[in-house]
Amino acid sequence: MALNNEELLRKATLSLDDFGGGGEAPLSIEQVAKFYRVAIDAQAMLPDVRTVMSNSNKWQESKLDFGSRIMRAGVEGVRLVDTYDATVAGTGRAKPTTGIIEISTSLIRGEVPITDEVLEDQVERAGFSDTLTTLIAERVGRDIEELLINGDTAVVGTDAYLGLLDGWFEVAKDGTGANDYDATADAQDYQAIFSTLLGSLADRFKKDKANMRFYVPARLEEKYRDNLTARGTPLGDQMLEGERPLKYQGVLIKPVSILDIAAGDPDTSEILLSHRLNLLAGYRRMVKFETYRDPREGVTSFIVTCRVDAQIEHIPATALAYSVNVEP
């Protein structure tokens, strides 16, 4: 449903002046921060995940992990053995597992042409362009989230936008199948799926459950909430009224309305379990937000250009269920 002018006015929190009034130059660091804040805050996953930025189109993020014990039995006056040989367990110095995450951003661009008549006929008049700026920033955020969630280079032939890069759900499929789970046989027993995903992770990845998430389709969250309402308990009443977030063993179940659902018999989708900061949203810091008026057409175009990427810091710390039944 279209927003009326009063609703648009209430949403007008940005001004073109915030972005330097448009122009060809990239936004300043402060302007970029404000643009991304407006774009990200209204989304489901983008406010959760870790944001990384660079002035380059490609850059590397370092990762460091200790997968086993580093402390040894000490002997007074004797240093630890100078060896990293794994066969000499518990005797030498510990060596961390290091790695590099390469962020390689893809270019995305949007253009919104608005005729002079539309701008002139609005109740807000000049203020309407500022309202439009806010709406564009919020929509850009939703489109970025869609790409970072549903991106799949395998679909580039049918959807050039989603085919730009692999989103978090695709990246989580590391090819080994270690933490990938086919949920076909579970039907709509979502509790069983949550249990399997959580049980597939090493214990050391589950120490901070307060920041772990089950990212699920919004339809699944609604259905699971309905299942819980069948219980004749105060918890069931709270689930019916939607008073409290859903959790499974302390892990928040986060609905993601934009997550792809494959139509079929039944409809299916995916569930991703991860620490929220294990998911990286990479942005090239340089963003262009420009306005251009062509008097020949009587049109002012609002143009946004940026570069983004999705990566996972440590794939073994994620678990993904596919072929999850989300039939209404």
Secondary structure by P-SEA (a helix, b strand, c coil): ccccaaaaaaacccccccccccccccccaaaaaaaaaaacccccccccbbbbbcccccbbbbbbbbcccccccccccccccccccccccccbbbbcbbbbbbbbbbbbbbbbbbcaaaaaacccccaaaaaaaaaaaaaaaaaaaaaaacccccccccccccccccccccccccccccccccccccccaaaaaaaaaaaacccccccccccccccccaaaaaaaaaaaaccccaaaaaaaaccbbbbcccccccccccccccccccccccccccccccbbbbbccbbbbbccccccccbbbbbbbbcccccccccccbbbbccccccc
